[in-house]
């Protein structure tokens, strides 16, 4: 969940950053010359369409990234489930531990019989 929030913050930050470039030039212009008004409108339209393309690309990238993150999260959950189950080495180790305890008990029992003189 933390990674998703971080990704959203980064995406929003990039949109805000690009938003500064996507503002029409009229916002920054204090006074326009009447002959430049037609050129400003045309360049503003070109800039706006470029900004729309950038925003569309960022949204598509966000969707792709979300799908990939979902797939990775499912794989991690599956791996965690597999790690929770005991494997062959753990099973054999447990069996060996049990045999070792029985062997130790048999050794102690044989030493007690030997100390009592029983064979």
TORGUMAR-626043 format. One record per residue: residue in one letter; x, y, z of N, C-alpha, C, O in turn; residue number from 1. Coordinates in nm, 4 decimals. Atoms other than C-alpha are relative to their C-alpha. Last residue first. Layout:
<atoms>
ATOM resn     n.px     n.py     n.pz    ca.px    ca.py    ca.pz     c.px     c.py     c.pz     o.px     o.py     o.pz resi
ATOM    A        X        Y        Z        X        Y        Z        X        Y        Z        X        Y        Z  NUM
...
</atoms>
This chain:
<atoms>
ATOM resn     n.px     n.py     n.pz    ca.px    ca.py    ca.pz     c.px     c.py     c.pz     o.px     o.py     o.pz resi
ATOM    X  -0.0433   0.0046   0.1395   2.3328  -5.6717   3.0581  -0.1142  -0.0215  -0.0903  -0.0963  -0.0281  -0.2119  119
ATOM    X   0.0888   0.0780   0.0841   2.2535  -5.5645   3.4103   0.0505   0.0067  -0.1440   0.1009   0.1095  -0.1894  118
ATOM    X  -0.0547   0.1337   0.0182   2.5316  -5.4497   3.6328  -0.0884  -0.0891  -0.0850  -0.0601  -0.2080  -0.0997  117
ATOM    X   0.0640   0.0915  -0.0947   2.3508  -5.1513   3.7658   0.0542  -0.1413  -0.0111   0.0294  -0.2260   0.0748  116
ATOM    X  -0.0400  -0.0413  -0.1343   2.5950  -4.9165   3.5875  -0.0618  -0.0901   0.1066  -0.0003  -0.1112   0.2111  115
ATOM    X  -0.1386   0.0384  -0.0179   2.5510  -5.1097   3.2634   0.0481   0.0351   0.1400   0.1229  -0.0406   0.2019  114
ATOM    X  -0.0032   0.1465  -0.0155   2.1727  -5.0838   3.2830   0.1422  -0.0468   0.0273   0.1625  -0.1376   0.1078  113
ATOM    X   0.0593   0.0308  -0.1297   2.1977  -4.7087   3.3444   0.0030  -0.1504   0.0259   0.0329  -0.1943   0.1370  112
ATOM    X  -0.0995  -0.0359  -0.1021   2.4408  -4.6689   3.0540  -0.0534  -0.0314   0.1391   0.0218  -0.0752   0.2262  111
ATOM    X  -0.1026   0.1055  -0.0011   2.2020  -4.8630   2.8246   0.1071   0.0302   0.1043   0.1611  -0.0626   0.1646  110
ATOM    X   0.0572   0.1225  -0.0581   1.9103  -4.6358   2.9219   0.1050  -0.1098   0.0052   0.1105  -0.1844   0.1029  109
ATOM    X   0.0132  -0.0222  -0.1447   2.1184  -4.3211   2.8584  -0.0540  -0.1257   0.0670  -0.0074  -0.1624   0.1749  108
ATOM    X  -0.1346  -0.0043  -0.0565   2.2218  -4.4529   2.5151  -0.0062   0.0179   0.1522   0.0644  -0.0509   0.2259  107
ATOM    X  -0.0498   0.1383  -0.0036   1.8641  -4.5516   2.4269   0.1399  -0.0041   0.0614   0.1717  -0.0970   0.1357  106
ATOM    X   0.0740   0.0713  -0.1054   1.7412  -4.2039   2.5264   0.0486  -0.1447   0.0108   0.0637  -0.1969   0.1213  105
ATOM    X  -0.0505  -0.0502  -0.1280   2.0150  -4.0401   2.3155  -0.0684  -0.0716   0.1157  -0.0029  -0.1078   0.2134  104
ATOM    X  -0.1345   0.0543  -0.0177   1.9244  -4.2597   2.0183   0.0607   0.0435   0.1322   0.1255  -0.0361   0.2000  103
ATOM    X   0.0159   0.1419  -0.0368   1.5564  -4.1763   2.0620   0.1363  -0.0655   0.0224   0.1529  -0.1469   0.1132  102
ATOM    X   0.0519   0.0048  -0.1372   1.6458  -3.8047   2.0684  -0.0203  -0.1442   0.0469   0.0110  -0.1780   0.1610  101
ATOM    X  -0.1073  -0.0394  -0.0918   1.8621  -3.8425   1.7599  -0.0454  -0.0033   0.1439   0.0293  -0.0483   0.2308  100
ATOM    X  -0.0900   0.1158  -0.0127   1.5903  -4.0326   1.5752   0.1140   0.0305   0.0970   0.1546  -0.0562   0.1745   99
ATOM    X   0.0731   0.1012  -0.0785   1.3488  -3.7463   1.6528   0.0868  -0.1242   0.0193   0.0958  -0.1777   0.1298   98
ATOM    X   0.0027  -0.0483  -0.1375   1.6022  -3.4856   1.5327  -0.0686  -0.1025   0.0900  -0.0220  -0.1297   0.2007   97
ATOM    X  -0.1330   0.0236  -0.0568   1.6609  -3.6841   1.2152   0.0083   0.0420   0.1453   0.0737  -0.0248   0.2255   96
ATOM    X  -0.0113   0.1460  -0.0192   1.2863  -3.6906   1.1458   0.1351  -0.0343   0.0612   0.1433  -0.1178   0.1513   95
ATOM    X   0.0859   0.0371  -0.1134   1.2688  -3.3150   1.2025   0.0071  -0.1482   0.0300   0.0132  -0.1889   0.1460   94
ATOM    X  -0.0656  -0.0479  -0.1216   1.5658  -3.2534   0.9718  -0.0795  -0.0360   0.1239  -0.0215  -0.0743   0.2255   93
ATOM    X  -0.1083   0.0944  -0.0288   1.4071  -3.4704   0.7040   0.0757   0.0408   0.1251   0.1181  -0.0452   0.2023   92
ATOM    X   0.0600   0.1282  -0.0396   1.0894  -3.2633   0.7237   0.1076  -0.1012   0.0367   0.0988  -0.1675   0.1400   91
ATOM    X   0.0534  -0.0149  -0.1352   1.2789  -2.9314   0.7240  -0.0604  -0.1316   0.0502  -0.0450  -0.1673   0.1670   90
ATOM    X  -0.1129  -0.0056  -0.0935   1.4864  -3.0402   0.4233  -0.0485   0.0165   0.1437   0.0103  -0.0414   0.2350   89
ATOM    X  -0.0588   0.1330  -0.0196   1.1774  -3.1526   0.2324   0.1114   0.0050   0.1041   0.1200  -0.0829   0.1898   88
ATOM    X  -0.0516   0.0683   0.1177   1.0023  -2.8180   0.2764   0.0565  -0.1365   0.0354   0.0461  -0.1816   0.1495   87
ATOM    X  -0.1312   0.0640  -0.0167   0.7845  -2.6833   0.5541   0.0401  -0.0757  -0.1265  -0.0426  -0.1404  -0.1909   86
ATOM    X   0.0108   0.1456  -0.0072   0.5064  -2.4517   0.4373   0.1392  -0.0608   0.0198   0.2374  -0.0122  -0.0365   85
ATOM    X   0.0596   0.0357  -0.1277   0.5362  -2.0805   0.5198  -0.0103  -0.1511   0.0183  -0.0103  -0.1993   0.1315   84
ATOM    X  -0.1040  -0.0039  -0.1021   0.7799  -2.0259   0.2324  -0.0542  -0.0387   0.1367   0.0212  -0.0866   0.2214   83
ATOM    X  -0.0873   0.1148   0.0188   0.5202  -2.1397  -0.0211   0.1087  -0.0039   0.1064   0.1499  -0.1124   0.1475   82
ATOM    X   0.0749   0.1197  -0.0366   0.2629  -1.8959   0.1148   0.0886  -0.1237  -0.0117   0.0834  -0.2127   0.0732   81
ATOM    X   0.0114   0.0008  -0.1462   0.5178  -1.6137   0.1033  -0.0762  -0.1222   0.0480  -0.0414  -0.1802   0.1509   80
ATOM    X  -0.1301   0.0398  -0.0547   0.6006  -1.7031  -0.2579  -0.0033  -0.0043   0.1528   0.0561  -0.0936   0.2132   79
ATOM    X  -0.0163   0.1429   0.0261   0.2328  -1.6875  -0.3522   0.1315  -0.0516   0.0569   0.1357  -0.1596   0.1158   78
ATOM    X   0.0897   0.0701  -0.0916   0.1928  -1.3471  -0.1842   0.0120  -0.1513  -0.0172   0.0106  -0.2252   0.0813   77
ATOM    X  -0.0606  -0.0081  -0.1331   0.5010  -1.2207  -0.3681  -0.0867  -0.0725   0.1017  -0.0346  -0.1427   0.1884   76
ATOM    X  -0.1143   0.0910  -0.0027   0.3617  -1.3430  -0.7006   0.0662  -0.0009   0.1375   0.1056  -0.1068   0.1863   75
ATOM    X   0.0526   0.1375  -0.0035   0.0263  -1.1750  -0.6338   0.1138  -0.1005   0.0070   0.1053  -0.1987   0.0807   74
ATOM    X   0.0542   0.0233  -0.1343   0.2027  -0.8480  -0.5442  -0.0550  -0.1418   0.0123  -0.0359  -0.2074   0.1147   73
ATOM    X  -0.1146   0.0213  -0.0890   0.4079  -0.8682  -0.8653  -0.0485  -0.0274   0.1423   0.0074  -0.1129   0.2110   72
ATOM    X  -0.0576   0.1313   0.0311   0.0937  -0.9125  -1.0761   0.1151  -0.0318   0.0949   0.1265  -0.1446   0.1429   71
ATOM    X   0.0958   0.1014  -0.0458  -0.0764  -0.6189  -0.9040   0.0524  -0.1402  -0.0237   0.0390  -0.2274   0.0622   70
ATOM    X  -0.0112   0.0071  -0.1451   0.2351  -0.4064  -0.9518  -0.0961  -0.1034   0.0578  -0.0616  -0.1749   0.1518   69
ATOM    X  -0.1234   0.0715  -0.0316   0.2353  -0.4921  -1.3217   0.0190  -0.0122   0.1506   0.0613  -0.1172   0.1991   68
ATOM    X   0.0185   0.1420   0.0349  -0.1292  -0.3934  -1.3592   0.1236  -0.0807   0.0367   0.1125  -0.1900   0.0922   67
ATOM    X   0.0906   0.0581  -0.0987  -0.0708  -0.0673  -1.1671  -0.0242  -0.1485  -0.0278  -0.0288  -0.2295   0.0648   66
ATOM    X  -0.0775   0.0204  -0.1221   0.2308   0.0110  -1.3858  -0.0864  -0.0629   0.1081  -0.0396  -0.1505   0.1809   65
ATOM    X  -0.0908   0.1126   0.0218   0.0290  -0.0388  -1.7008   0.0775  -0.0323   0.1261   0.0941  -0.1489   0.1616   64
ATOM    X   0.0802   0.1224   0.0069  -0.2503   0.1865  -1.5728   0.0884  -0.1232  -0.0181   0.0666  -0.2259   0.0463   63
ATOM    X   0.0497   0.0286  -0.1348  -0.0039   0.4572  -1.4665  -0.0803  -0.1297   0.0012  -0.0649  -0.2118   0.0916   62
ATOM    X  -0.1133   0.0558  -0.0737   0.1708   0.4408  -1.8049  -0.0417  -0.0365   0.1421   0.0020  -0.1388   0.1949   61
ATOM    X  -0.0208   0.1357   0.0527  -0.1640   0.4904  -1.9765   0.1145  -0.0681   0.0743   0.1054  -0.1857   0.1093   60
ATOM    X   0.1104   0.0817  -0.0502  -0.2370   0.7903  -1.7506   0.0133  -0.1441  -0.0483  -0.0119  -0.2370   0.0284   59
ATOM    X  -0.0223   0.0252  -0.1426   0.1071   0.9367  -1.8189  -0.1101  -0.0873   0.0592  -0.0825  -0.1745   0.1416   58
ATOM    X  -0.1099   0.0960  -0.0126   0.0587   0.8947  -2.1935   0.0286  -0.0333   0.1462   0.0525  -0.1492   0.1800   57
ATOM    X   0.0516   0.1308   0.0425  -0.2810   1.0646  -2.1784   0.1078  -0.1073   0.0134   0.0807  -0.2180   0.0599   56
ATOM    X   0.0870   0.0475  -0.1076  -0.1339   1.3543  -1.9772  -0.0564  -0.1369  -0.0340  -0.0645  -0.2231   0.0534   55
ATOM    X  -0.0856   0.0367  -0.1125   0.1476   1.3933  -2.2277  -0.0832  -0.0565   0.1141  -0.0467  -0.1574   0.1746   54
ATOM    X  -0.0694   0.1236   0.0367  -0.0953   1.3858  -2.5207   0.0875  -0.0481   0.1155   0.0915  -0.1675   0.1450   53
ATOM    X   0.0995   0.1068  -0.0078  -0.3153   1.6451  -2.3494   0.0623  -0.1350  -0.0346   0.0312  -0.2363   0.0280   52
ATOM    X   0.0206   0.0297  -0.1421  -0.0096   1.8635  -2.2956  -0.1015  -0.1124   0.0178  -0.0840  -0.1989   0.1036   51
ATOM    X  -0.1194   0.0736  -0.0450   0.0797   1.8427  -2.6624  -0.0139  -0.0388   0.1460   0.0250  -0.1486   0.1858   50
ATOM    X   0.0119   0.1361   0.0535  -0.2782   1.9366  -2.7527   0.1209  -0.0839   0.0409   0.1083  -0.2033   0.0679   49
ATOM    X   0.1050   0.0706  -0.0728  -0.2571   2.2349  -2.5166  -0.0146  -0.1430  -0.0506  -0.0305  -0.2355   0.0291   48
ATOM    X  -0.0540   0.0352  -0.1308   0.0769   2.3471  -2.6610  -0.1028  -0.0791   0.0807  -0.0668  -0.1737   0.1507   47
ATOM    X  -0.1005   0.1043   0.0223  -0.0598   2.3340  -3.0140   0.0546  -0.0472   0.1334   0.0711  -0.1670   0.1560   46
ATOM    X   0.0721   0.1211   0.0382  -0.3688   2.5247  -2.9061   0.0964  -0.1158  -0.0220   0.0693  -0.2290   0.0179   45
ATOM    X   0.0658   0.0510  -0.1210  -0.1585   2.7819  -2.7190  -0.0750  -0.1290  -0.0313  -0.0757  -0.2213   0.0500   44
ATOM    X  -0.1031   0.0702  -0.0765   0.0648   2.8212  -3.0262  -0.0583  -0.0563   0.1290  -0.0137  -0.1608   0.1764   43
ATOM    X  -0.0401   0.1215   0.0727  -0.2406   2.8979  -3.2379   0.1048  -0.0771   0.0789   0.0973  -0.1995   0.0888   42
ATOM    X   0.1099   0.0959  -0.0062  -0.3833   3.1392  -2.9811   0.0380  -0.1295  -0.0700   0.0084  -0.2379  -0.0197   41
ATOM    X   0.0049   0.0520  -0.1375  -0.0497   3.3161  -2.9386  -0.1092  -0.1050   0.0120  -0.0891  -0.2077   0.0767   40
ATOM    X  -0.1098   0.0959  -0.0162  -0.0090   3.3520  -3.3154  -0.0022  -0.0632   0.1385   0.0261  -0.1821   0.1536   39
ATOM    X   0.0288   0.1169   0.0829  -0.3498   3.5129  -3.3511   0.1060  -0.1065   0.0144   0.0747  -0.2254   0.0209   38
ATOM    X   0.1104   0.0755  -0.0599  -0.2897   3.7498  -3.0575  -0.0319  -0.1259  -0.0786  -0.0573  -0.2302  -0.0182   37
ATOM    X  -0.0514   0.1284  -0.0495   0.0526   3.8614  -3.1823  -0.1113  -0.0876   0.0564  -0.0864  -0.2027   0.0923   36
ATOM    X  -0.0395   0.0812   0.1152  -0.0915   4.1414  -3.3994   0.0493  -0.1385   0.0423   0.0479  -0.2320  -0.0377   35
ATOM    X   0.1137   0.0457   0.0815  -0.2867   4.2857  -3.1042   0.0413  -0.0871  -0.1182  -0.0331  -0.1784  -0.1540   34
ATOM    X   0.0065  -0.0904   0.1148   0.0224   4.2991  -2.8765  -0.1107  -0.0516  -0.0904  -0.1191  -0.1728  -0.1100   33
ATOM    X  -0.0196   0.0587   0.1320  -0.0388   4.1158  -2.5557  -0.0111   0.1078  -0.1064  -0.0905   0.2012  -0.0954   32
ATOM    X   0.0690  -0.0804   0.1008   0.0137   4.2587  -2.2081   0.0293  -0.0612  -0.1361   0.1453  -0.0872  -0.1680   31
ATOM    X   0.0638  -0.1114  -0.0681   0.1071   4.0760  -1.8903  -0.0829   0.0794  -0.0996  -0.1961   0.1187  -0.0713   30
ATOM    X  -0.0132  -0.1283   0.0698   0.1809   3.7456  -2.0558  -0.0756   0.1075   0.0754  -0.1914   0.0890   0.1127   29
ATOM    X  -0.1252  -0.0638  -0.0359   0.2279   3.4513  -1.8188   0.0135   0.1398  -0.0613   0.0904   0.2221  -0.0119   28
ATOM    X  -0.0057  -0.0084  -0.1449  -0.1309   3.3285  -1.8260   0.1239   0.0773   0.0430   0.1197   0.1526   0.1403   27
ATOM    X   0.0754  -0.1177  -0.0417  -0.1588   3.4126  -2.1966   0.0037   0.0172   0.1515  -0.0101   0.1290   0.2013   26
ATOM    X  -0.0891  -0.1147  -0.0159   0.1184   3.1608  -2.2653  -0.0718   0.1252   0.0472  -0.0079   0.2147   0.1026   25
ATOM    X  -0.0072  -0.0816   0.1214  -0.1255   2.8759  -2.1998   0.0879   0.1225   0.0231   0.0949   0.1733   0.1350   24
ATOM    X   0.0811  -0.1205  -0.0122  -0.0359   2.6552  -1.9068   0.0112   0.0820  -0.1281   0.1194   0.0920  -0.1860   23
ATOM    X   0.1234   0.0099   0.0767   0.0949   2.3171  -2.0155  -0.0896   0.1226   0.0143  -0.1946   0.1302  -0.0495   22
ATOM    X  -0.0304  -0.0134   0.1419   0.4525   2.3765  -1.9092  -0.1262   0.0047  -0.0846  -0.1257   0.0561  -0.1965   21
ATOM    X  -0.0638  -0.1293   0.0182   0.3502   2.4423  -1.5506   0.0344   0.0254  -0.1453   0.0269   0.1389  -0.1923   20
ATOM    X   0.1055  -0.0993   0.0050   0.1139   2.1473  -1.5719   0.0557   0.1395  -0.0176  -0.0066   0.2235  -0.0826   19
ATOM    X   0.0353  -0.0184   0.1405   0.4128   1.9290  -1.6534  -0.1104   0.1030  -0.0160  -0.1206   0.1675  -0.1204   18
ATOM    X  -0.1172  -0.0557   0.0678   0.5405   1.9801  -1.3013  -0.0308   0.0279  -0.1464   0.0007   0.1349  -0.1985   17
ATOM    X  -0.0078  -0.1398  -0.0417   0.1935   1.9276  -1.1572   0.1173   0.0677  -0.0698   0.1062   0.1811  -0.1164   16
ATOM    X   0.1090  -0.0718   0.0655   0.1543   1.6098  -1.3612   0.0021   0.1483   0.0366  -0.0225   0.2340  -0.0483   15
ATOM    X  -0.0371  -0.0187   0.1406   0.5005   1.4934  -1.2531  -0.1103   0.0727  -0.0759  -0.0815   0.1536  -0.1641   14
ATOM    X  -0.1067  -0.0994   0.0072   0.4129   1.5562  -0.8893   0.0399   0.0254  -0.1449   0.0607   0.1400  -0.1849   13
ATOM    X   0.0618  -0.1309  -0.0170   0.0842   1.3702  -0.9303   0.1043   0.1109  -0.0081   0.0781   0.2171  -0.0646   12
ATOM    X   0.0791  -0.0289   0.1192   0.2660   1.0705  -1.0738  -0.0639   0.1378   0.0102  -0.0623   0.2148  -0.0859   11
ATOM    X  -0.0939  -0.0289   0.1081   0.5276   1.0777  -0.7975  -0.0763   0.0371  -0.1270  -0.0387   0.1314  -0.1967   10
ATOM    X  -0.0603  -0.1295  -0.0287   0.2586   1.1052  -0.5313   0.0953   0.0397  -0.1119   0.0966   0.1548  -0.1555    9
ATOM    X   0.0999  -0.1022   0.0291   0.0623   0.8216  -0.6892   0.0567   0.1386   0.0246   0.0283   0.2313  -0.0512    8
ATOM    X   0.0123  -0.0101   0.1453   0.3747   0.6037  -0.6950  -0.1011   0.1075  -0.0379  -0.0785   0.1828  -0.1327    7
ATOM    X  -0.1204  -0.0675   0.0476   0.4391   0.6770  -0.3279  -0.0069   0.0196  -0.1504   0.0281   0.1261  -0.2013    6
ATOM    X   0.0142  -0.1406  -0.0350   0.0802   0.5859  -0.2440   0.1195   0.0796  -0.0494   0.1036   0.1911  -0.0991    5
ATOM    X   0.1019  -0.0555   0.0888   0.1153   0.2597  -0.4367  -0.0175   0.1484   0.0288  -0.0277   0.2288  -0.0639    4
ATOM    X  -0.0602  -0.0215   0.1310   0.4422   0.1823  -0.2631  -0.1005   0.0620  -0.0966  -0.0644   0.1449  -0.1802    3
ATOM    X  -0.0891  -0.1142  -0.0088   0.2871   0.2333   0.0809   0.0599   0.0325  -0.1361   0.0745   0.1494  -0.1718    2
ATOM    X   0.0830  -0.1177   0.0000   0.0000   0.0000   0.0000   0.0877   0.1244   0.0000   0.0551   0.2238  -0.0649    1
</atoms>
